[in-house]
Amino acid sequence: MTEINVTMMCLPDFYLRMMKDQQDAEGREARKEIRRRKMVGFYIECQEEKAEFIAEQEELARKKALQEETVDEKEIN
């Protein structure tokens, strides 16, 4: 039977995804916890994750606006 790391079990998904690429015991435990959560359909959300999502959406909107502005300038010339 597999042991469950209680510390990792309490962390939000946001932190686990940040730690999963580490090449040490903590990274390995984070990857195991991510796999376990996928199997049981479990998800922990946090404020940092929401803030990161909003920042990504704003960045995409800014890039899209910049791209449209560039296209408009080309059409005018």
PDB file as gemmi writes it, atoms N, CA and C in Angstrom:
CRYST1    1.000    1.000    1.000  90.00  90.00  90.00 P 1                      
ATOM      1  N   MET A   1       0.838  -1.187   0.000  1.00  0.00           N  
ATOM      2  CA  MET A   1       0.000   0.000   0.000  1.00  0.00           C  
ATOM      3  C   MET A   1       0.875   1.241   0.000  1.00  0.00           C  
ATOM      4  N   THR A   2       0.442   2.272  -0.681  1.00  0.00           N  
ATOM      5  CA  THR A   2       1.191   3.506  -0.809  1.00  0.00           C  
ATOM      6  C   THR A   2       0.907   4.436   0.359  1.00  0.00           C  
ATOM      7  N   GLU A   3       1.965   5.079   0.849  1.00  0.00           N  
ATOM      8  CA  GLU A   3       1.792   6.062   1.906  1.00  0.00           C  
ATOM      9  C   GLU A   3       1.379   7.390   1.295  1.00  0.00           C  
ATOM     10  N   ILE A   4       0.524   8.114   1.990  1.00  0.00           N  
ATOM     11  CA  ILE A   4       0.099   9.430   1.535  1.00  0.00           C  
ATOM     12  C   ILE A   4       0.812  10.479   2.381  1.00  0.00           C  
ATOM     13  N   ASN A   5       1.467  11.399   1.727  1.00  0.00           N  
ATOM     14  CA  ASN A   5       2.158  12.484   2.413  1.00  0.00           C  
ATOM     15  C   ASN A   5       1.105  13.520   2.812  1.00  0.00           C  
ATOM     16  N   VAL A   6       0.836  13.632   4.099  1.00  0.00           N  
ATOM     17  CA  VAL A   6      -0.220  14.512   4.596  1.00  0.00           C  
ATOM     18  C   VAL A   6       0.105  15.979   4.302  1.00  0.00           C  
ATOM     19  N   THR A   7       1.381  16.331   4.335  1.00  0.00           N  
ATOM     20  CA  THR A   7       1.781  17.707   4.032  1.00  0.00           C  
ATOM     21  C   THR A   7       1.388  18.059   2.606  1.00  0.00           C  
ATOM     22  N   MET A   8       1.701  17.185   1.659  1.00  0.00           N  
ATOM     23  CA  MET A   8       1.355  17.425   0.259  1.00  0.00           C  
ATOM     24  C   MET A   8      -0.152  17.386   0.056  1.00  0.00           C  
ATOM     25  N   MET A   9      -0.812  16.566   0.811  1.00  0.00           N  
ATOM     26  CA  MET A   9      -2.256  16.412   0.686  1.00  0.00           C  
ATOM     27  C   MET A   9      -2.987  17.713   1.019  1.00  0.00           C  
ATOM     28  N   CYS A  10      -2.401  18.523   1.875  1.00  0.00           N  
ATOM     29  CA  CYS A  10      -3.040  19.775   2.309  1.00  0.00           C  
ATOM     30  C   CYS A  10      -2.707  20.964   1.412  1.00  0.00           C  
ATOM     31  N   LEU A  11      -1.749  20.820   0.519  1.00  0.00           N  
ATOM     32  CA  LEU A  11      -1.344  21.933  -0.339  1.00  0.00           C  
ATOM     33  C   LEU A  11      -2.318  22.123  -1.502  1.00  0.00           C  
ATOM     34  N   PRO A  12      -2.566  23.371  -1.904  1.00  0.00           N  
ATOM     35  CA  PRO A  12      -3.390  23.619  -3.097  1.00  0.00           C  
ATOM     36  C   PRO A  12      -2.674  23.140  -4.358  1.00  0.00           C  
ATOM     37  N   ASP A  13      -3.440  22.875  -5.382  1.00  0.00           N  
ATOM     38  CA  ASP A  13      -2.887  22.412  -6.653  1.00  0.00           C  
ATOM     39  C   ASP A  13      -1.864  23.390  -7.221  1.00  0.00           C  
ATOM     40  N   PHE A  14      -2.086  24.664  -6.999  1.00  0.00           N  
ATOM     41  CA  PHE A  14      -1.180  25.711  -7.481  1.00  0.00           C  
ATOM     42  C   PHE A  14       0.251  25.438  -7.008  1.00  0.00           C  
ATOM     43  N   TYR A  15       0.429  25.159  -5.742  1.00  0.00           N  
ATOM     44  CA  TYR A  15       1.756  24.913  -5.193  1.00  0.00           C  
ATOM     45  C   TYR A  15       2.328  23.586  -5.670  1.00  0.00           C  
ATOM     46  N   LEU A  16       1.482  22.585  -5.795  1.00  0.00           N  
ATOM     47  CA  LEU A  16       1.963  21.298  -6.282  1.00  0.00           C  
ATOM     48  C   LEU A  16       2.503  21.425  -7.702  1.00  0.00           C  
ATOM     49  N   ARG A  17       1.805  22.173  -8.550  1.00  0.00           N  
ATOM     50  CA  ARG A  17       2.279  22.353  -9.928  1.00  0.00           C  
ATOM     51  C   ARG A  17       3.598  23.111  -9.962  1.00  0.00           C  
ATOM     52  N   MET A  18       3.808  24.039  -9.014  1.00  0.00           N  
ATOM     53  CA  MET A  18       5.078  24.767  -8.964  1.00  0.00           C  
ATOM     54  C   MET A  18       6.217  23.835  -8.542  1.00  0.00           C  
ATOM     55  N   MET A  19       5.933  22.877  -7.678  1.00  0.00           N  
ATOM     56  CA  MET A  19       6.970  21.998  -7.134  1.00  0.00           C  
ATOM     57  C   MET A  19       7.216  20.760  -7.979  1.00  0.00           C  
ATOM     58  N   LYS A  20       6.333  20.411  -8.884  1.00  0.00           N  
ATOM     59  CA  LYS A  20       6.426  19.125  -9.578  1.00  0.00           C  
ATOM     60  C   LYS A  20       7.678  18.957 -10.431  1.00  0.00           C  
ATOM     61  N   ASP A  21       8.298  20.041 -10.876  1.00  0.00           N  
ATOM     62  CA  ASP A  21       9.480  19.935 -11.727  1.00  0.00           C  
ATOM     63  C   ASP A  21      10.785  19.829 -10.942  1.00  0.00           C  
ATOM     64  N   GLN A  22      10.704  19.931  -9.630  1.00  0.00           N  
ATOM     65  CA  GLN A  22      11.903  19.806  -8.808  1.00  0.00           C  
ATOM     66  C   GLN A  22      12.426  18.375  -8.890  1.00  0.00           C  
ATOM     67  N   GLN A  23      13.724  18.235  -8.958  1.00  0.00           N  
ATOM     68  CA  GLN A  23      14.342  16.908  -9.048  1.00  0.00           C  
ATOM     69  C   GLN A  23      14.832  16.455  -7.675  1.00  0.00           C  
ATOM     70  N   ASP A  24      13.931  16.465  -6.692  1.00  0.00           N  
ATOM     71  CA  ASP A  24      14.271  16.010  -5.349  1.00  0.00           C  
ATOM     72  C   ASP A  24      13.062  15.287  -4.761  1.00  0.00           C  
ATOM     73  N   ALA A  25      13.173  14.915  -3.510  1.00  0.00           N  
ATOM     74  CA  ALA A  25      12.092  14.160  -2.866  1.00  0.00           C  
ATOM     75  C   ALA A  25      10.788  14.954  -2.838  1.00  0.00           C  
ATOM     76  N   GLU A  26      10.890  16.261  -2.629  1.00  0.00           N  
ATOM     77  CA  GLU A  26       9.686  17.098  -2.587  1.00  0.00           C  
ATOM     78  C   GLU A  26       8.978  17.117  -3.940  1.00  0.00           C  
ATOM     79  N   GLY A  27       9.736  17.211  -5.017  1.00  0.00           N  
ATOM     80  CA  GLY A  27       9.161  17.173  -6.353  1.00  0.00           C  
ATOM     81  C   GLY A  27       8.497  15.843  -6.642  1.00  0.00           C  
ATOM     82  N   ARG A  28       9.145  14.774  -6.228  1.00  0.00           N  
ATOM     83  CA  ARG A  28       8.583  13.435  -6.417  1.00  0.00           C  
ATOM     84  C   ARG A  28       7.266  13.291  -5.662  1.00  0.00           C  
ATOM     85  N   GLU A  29       7.224  13.787  -4.426  1.00  0.00           N  
ATOM     86  CA  GLU A  29       6.001  13.720  -3.633  1.00  0.00           C  
ATOM     87  C   GLU A  29       4.892  14.568  -4.260  1.00  0.00           C  
ATOM     88  N   ALA A  30       5.255  15.723  -4.810  1.00  0.00           N  
ATOM     89  CA  ALA A  30       4.264  16.586  -5.467  1.00  0.00           C  
ATOM     90  C   ALA A  30       3.662  15.872  -6.678  1.00  0.00           C  
ATOM     91  N   ARG A  31       4.510  15.208  -7.475  1.00  0.00           N  
ATOM     92  CA  ARG A  31       4.009  14.472  -8.643  1.00  0.00           C  
ATOM     93  C   ARG A  31       3.093  13.332  -8.226  1.00  0.00           C  
ATOM     94  N   LYS A  32       3.456  12.634  -7.151  1.00  0.00           N  
ATOM     95  CA  LYS A  32       2.606  11.545  -6.647  1.00  0.00           C  
ATOM     96  C   LYS A  32       1.247  12.079  -6.198  1.00  0.00           C  
ATOM     97  N   GLU A  33       1.257  13.220  -5.505  1.00  0.00           N  
ATOM     98  CA  GLU A  33       0.000  13.801  -5.023  1.00  0.00           C  
ATOM     99  C   GLU A  33      -0.873  14.264  -6.187  1.00  0.00           C  
ATOM    100  N   ILE A  34      -0.265  14.821  -7.219  1.00  0.00           N  
ATOM    101  CA  ILE A  34      -1.029  15.244  -8.404  1.00  0.00           C  
ATOM    102  C   ILE A  34      -1.693  14.026  -9.044  1.00  0.00           C  
ATOM    103  N   ARG A  35      -0.950  12.928  -9.186  1.00  0.00           N  
ATOM    104  CA  ARG A  35      -1.524  11.708  -9.753  1.00  0.00           C  
ATOM    105  C   ARG A  35      -2.661  11.177  -8.882  1.00  0.00           C  
ATOM    106  N   ARG A  36      -2.469  11.197  -7.567  1.00  0.00           N  
ATOM    107  CA  ARG A  36      -3.507  10.711  -6.657  1.00  0.00           C  
ATOM    108  C   ARG A  36      -4.774  11.541  -6.795  1.00  0.00           C  
ATOM    109  N   ARG A  37      -4.620  12.862  -6.888  1.00  0.00           N  
ATOM    110  CA  ARG A  37      -5.788  13.739  -7.017  1.00  0.00           C  
ATOM    111  C   ARG A  37      -6.515  13.511  -8.338  1.00  0.00           C  
ATOM    112  N   LYS A  38      -5.779  13.255  -9.391  1.00  0.00           N  
ATOM    113  CA  LYS A  38      -6.420  12.970 -10.682  1.00  0.00           C  
ATOM    114  C   LYS A  38      -7.239  11.693 -10.601  1.00  0.00           C  
ATOM    115  N   MET A  39      -6.727  10.698  -9.905  1.00  0.00           N  
ATOM    116  CA  MET A  39      -7.433   9.418  -9.787  1.00  0.00           C  
ATOM    117  C   MET A  39      -8.743   9.569  -9.012  1.00  0.00           C  
ATOM    118  N   VAL A  40      -8.751  10.407  -7.986  1.00  0.00           N  
ATOM    119  CA  VAL A  40      -9.950  10.540  -7.156  1.00  0.00           C  
ATOM    120  C   VAL A  40     -10.798  11.753  -7.520  1.00  0.00           C  
ATOM    121  N   GLY A  41     -10.312  12.576  -8.472  1.00  0.00           N  
ATOM    122  CA  GLY A  41     -11.081  13.746  -8.895  1.00  0.00           C  
ATOM    123  C   GLY A  41     -11.132  14.834  -7.845  1.00  0.00           C  
ATOM    124  N   PHE A  42     -10.024  15.057  -7.155  1.00  0.00           N  
ATOM    125  CA  PHE A  42      -9.954  16.021  -6.067  1.00  0.00           C  
ATOM    126  C   PHE A  42      -9.184  17.253  -6.516  1.00  0.00           C  
ATOM    127  N   TYR A  43      -9.576  18.429  -6.023  1.00  0.00           N  
ATOM    128  CA  TYR A  43      -8.946  19.677  -6.429  1.00  0.00           C  
ATOM    129  C   TYR A  43      -9.028  20.673  -5.284  1.00  0.00           C  
ATOM    130  N   ILE A  44      -7.912  21.337  -4.977  1.00  0.00           N  
ATOM    131  CA  ILE A  44      -7.901  22.384  -3.951  1.00  0.00           C  
ATOM    132  C   ILE A  44      -7.525  23.695  -4.631  1.00  0.00           C  
ATOM    133  N   GLU A  45      -8.386  24.673  -4.533  1.00  0.00           N  
ATOM    134  CA  GLU A  45      -8.179  25.975  -5.153  1.00  0.00           C  
ATOM    135  C   GLU A  45      -7.659  26.954  -4.103  1.00  0.00           C  
ATOM    136  N   CYS A  46      -6.888  27.958  -4.540  1.00  0.00           N  
ATOM    137  CA  CYS A  46      -6.412  28.978  -3.609  1.00  0.00           C  
ATOM    138  C   CYS A  46      -6.440  30.344  -4.288  1.00  0.00           C  
ATOM    139  N   GLN A  47      -6.290  31.395  -3.494  1.00  0.00           N  
ATOM    140  CA  GLN A  47      -6.344  32.762  -4.013  1.00  0.00           C  
ATOM    141  C   GLN A  47      -5.214  33.041  -5.010  1.00  0.00           C  
ATOM    142  N   GLU A  48      -4.011  32.498  -4.764  1.00  0.00           N  
ATOM    143  CA  GLU A  48      -2.896  32.715  -5.673  1.00  0.00           C  
ATOM    144  C   GLU A  48      -3.199  32.157  -7.057  1.00  0.00           C  
ATOM    145  N   GLU A  49      -3.879  31.011  -7.082  1.00  0.00           N  
ATOM    146  CA  GLU A  49      -4.227  30.393  -8.350  1.00  0.00           C  
ATOM    147  C   GLU A  49      -5.213  31.274  -9.123  1.00  0.00           C  
ATOM    148  N   LYS A  50      -6.194  31.833  -8.428  1.00  0.00           N  
ATOM    149  CA  LYS A  50      -7.150  32.729  -9.077  1.00  0.00           C  
ATOM    150  C   LYS A  50      -6.432  33.952  -9.623  1.00  0.00           C  
ATOM    151  N   ALA A  51      -5.510  34.514  -8.835  1.00  0.00           N  
ATOM    152  CA  ALA A  51      -4.766  35.695  -9.268  1.00  0.00           C  
ATOM    153  C   ALA A  51      -3.919  35.377 -10.495  1.00  0.00           C  
ATOM    154  N   GLU A  52      -3.298  34.199 -10.517  1.00  0.00           N  
ATOM    155  CA  GLU A  52      -2.489  33.803 -11.671  1.00  0.00           C  
ATOM    156  C   GLU A  52      -3.361  33.647 -12.918  1.00  0.00           C  
ATOM    157  N   PHE A  53      -4.537  33.047 -12.764  1.00  0.00           N  
ATOM    158  CA  PHE A  53      -5.454  32.868 -13.886  1.00  0.00           C  
ATOM    159  C   PHE A  53      -5.887  34.224 -14.441  1.00  0.00           C  
ATOM    160  N   ILE A  54      -6.234  35.152 -13.564  1.00  0.00           N  
ATOM    161  CA  ILE A  54      -6.653  36.486 -13.992  1.00  0.00           C  
ATOM    162  C   ILE A  54      -5.514  37.190 -14.721  1.00  0.00           C  
ATOM    163  N   ALA A  55      -4.295  37.073 -14.205  1.00  0.00           N  
ATOM    164  CA  ALA A  55      -3.137  37.691 -14.857  1.00  0.00           C  
ATOM    165  C   ALA A  55      -2.918  37.106 -16.248  1.00  0.00           C  
ATOM    166  N   GLU A  56      -3.067  35.791 -16.388  1.00  0.00           N  
ATOM    167  CA  GLU A  56      -2.917  35.148 -17.704  1.00  0.00           C  
ATOM    168  C   GLU A  56      -3.976  35.652 -18.675  1.00  0.00           C  
ATOM    169  N   GLN A  57      -5.214  35.785 -18.207  1.00  0.00           N  
ATOM    170  CA  GLN A  57      -6.297  36.266 -19.063  1.00  0.00           C  
ATOM    171  C   GLN A  57      -6.052  37.705 -19.504  1.00  0.00           C  
ATOM    172  N   GLU A  58      -5.575  38.539 -18.581  1.00  0.00           N  
ATOM    173  CA  GLU A  58      -5.273  39.928 -18.916  1.00  0.00           C  
ATOM    174  C   GLU A  58      -4.143  40.008 -19.929  1.00  0.00           C  
ATOM    175  N   GLU A  59      -3.124  39.163 -19.779  1.00  0.00           N  
ATOM    176  CA  GLU A  59      -2.001  39.145 -20.713  1.00  0.00           C  
ATOM    177  C   GLU A  59      -2.467  38.718 -22.108  1.00  0.00           C  
ATOM    178  N   LEU A  60      -3.327  37.713 -22.175  1.00  0.00           N  
ATOM    179  CA  LEU A  60      -3.869  37.285 -23.472  1.00  0.00           C  
ATOM    180  C   LEU A  60      -4.689  38.392 -24.124  1.00  0.00           C  
ATOM    181  N   ALA A  61      -5.486  39.087 -23.326  1.00  0.00           N  
ATOM    182  CA  ALA A  61      -6.294  40.189 -23.852  1.00  0.00           C  
ATOM    183  C   ALA A  61      -5.393  41.316 -24.361  1.00  0.00           C  
ATOM    184  N   ARG A  62      -4.321  41.598 -23.626  1.00  0.00           N  
ATOM    185  CA  ARG A  62      -3.389  42.643 -24.053  1.00  0.00           C  
ATOM    186  C   ARG A  62      -2.711  42.267 -25.366  1.00  0.00           C  
ATOM    187  N   LYS A  63      -2.280  41.007 -25.488  1.00  0.00           N  
ATOM    188  CA  LYS A  63      -1.638  40.554 -26.725  1.00  0.00           C  
ATOM    189  C   LYS A  63      -2.605  40.613 -27.903  1.00  0.00           C  
ATOM    190  N   LYS A  64      -3.857  40.229 -27.663  1.00  0.00           N  
ATOM    191  CA  LYS A  64      -4.858  40.256 -28.723  1.00  0.00           C  
ATOM    192  C   LYS A  64      -5.109  41.684 -29.176  1.00  0.00           C  
ATOM    193  N   ALA A  65      -5.222  42.612 -28.232  1.00  0.00           N  
ATOM    194  CA  ALA A  65      -5.438  44.014 -28.574  1.00  0.00           C  
ATOM    195  C   ALA A  65      -4.254  44.565 -29.354  1.00  0.00           C  
ATOM    196  N   LEU A  66      -3.048  44.210 -28.956  1.00  0.00           N  
ATOM    197  CA  LEU A  66      -1.849  44.656 -29.659  1.00  0.00           C  
ATOM    198  C   LEU A  66      -1.813  44.104 -31.073  1.00  0.00           C  
ATOM    199  N   GLN A  67      -2.210  42.847 -31.226  1.00  0.00           N  
ATOM    200  CA  GLN A  67      -2.230  42.221 -32.548  1.00  0.00           C  
ATOM    201  C   GLN A  67      -3.277  42.899 -33.445  1.00  0.00           C  
ATOM    202  N   GLU A  68      -4.455  43.173 -32.895  1.00  0.00           N  
ATOM    203  CA  GLU A  68      -5.493  43.849 -33.673  1.00  0.00           C  
ATOM    204  C   GLU A  68      -5.059  45.254 -34.057  1.00  0.00           C  
ATOM    205  N   GLU A  69      -4.366  45.929 -33.158  1.00  0.00           N  
ATOM    206  CA  GLU A  69      -3.866  47.280 -33.441  1.00  0.00           C  
ATOM    207  C   GLU A  69      -2.859  47.240 -34.582  1.00  0.00           C  
ATOM    208  N   THR A  70      -2.011  46.227 -34.580  1.00  0.00           N  
ATOM    209  CA  THR A  70      -1.006  46.083 -35.642  1.00  0.00           C  
ATOM    210  C   THR A  70      -1.696  45.818 -36.978  1.00  0.00           C  
ATOM    211  N   VAL A  71      -2.710  44.986 -36.992  1.00  0.00           N  
ATOM    212  CA  VAL A  71      -3.451  44.686 -38.213  1.00  0.00           C  
ATOM    213  C   VAL A  71      -4.142  45.937 -38.726  1.00  0.00           C  
ATOM    214  N   ASP A  72      -4.749  46.713 -37.836  1.00  0.00           N  
ATOM    215  CA  ASP A  72      -5.417  47.960 -38.224  1.00  0.00           C  
ATOM    216  C   ASP A  72      -4.440  48.949 -38.842  1.00  0.00           C  
ATOM    217  N   GLU A  73      -3.235  49.041 -38.273  1.00  0.00           N  
ATOM    218  CA  GLU A  73      -2.236  49.954 -38.814  1.00  0.00           C  
ATOM    219  C   GLU A  73      -1.810  49.527 -40.207  1.00  0.00           C  
ATOM    220  N   LYS A  74      -1.689  48.239 -40.441  1.00  0.00           N  
ATOM    221  CA  LYS A  74      -1.299  47.733 -41.760  1.00  0.00           C  
ATOM    222  C   LYS A  74      -2.389  48.023 -42.789  1.00  0.00           C  
ATOM    223  N   GLU A  75      -3.646  47.924 -42.389  1.00  0.00           N  
ATOM    224  CA  GLU A  75      -4.759  48.192 -43.295  1.00  0.00           C  
ATOM    225  C   GLU A  75      -4.818  49.664 -43.676  1.00  0.00           C  
ATOM    226  N   ILE A  76      -4.463  50.532 -42.752  1.00  0.00           N  
ATOM    227  CA  ILE A  76      -4.496  51.982 -43.007  1.00  0.00           C  
ATOM    228  C   ILE A  76      -3.393  52.351 -43.994  1.00  0.00           C  
ATOM    229  N   ASN A  77      -2.226  51.759 -43.859  1.00  0.00           N  
ATOM    230  CA  ASN A  77      -1.104  52.079 -44.741  1.00  0.00           C  
ATOM    231  C   ASN A  77      -1.291  51.331 -46.004  1.00  0.00           C  
TER     232      ASN A  77                                                      
END                                                                             
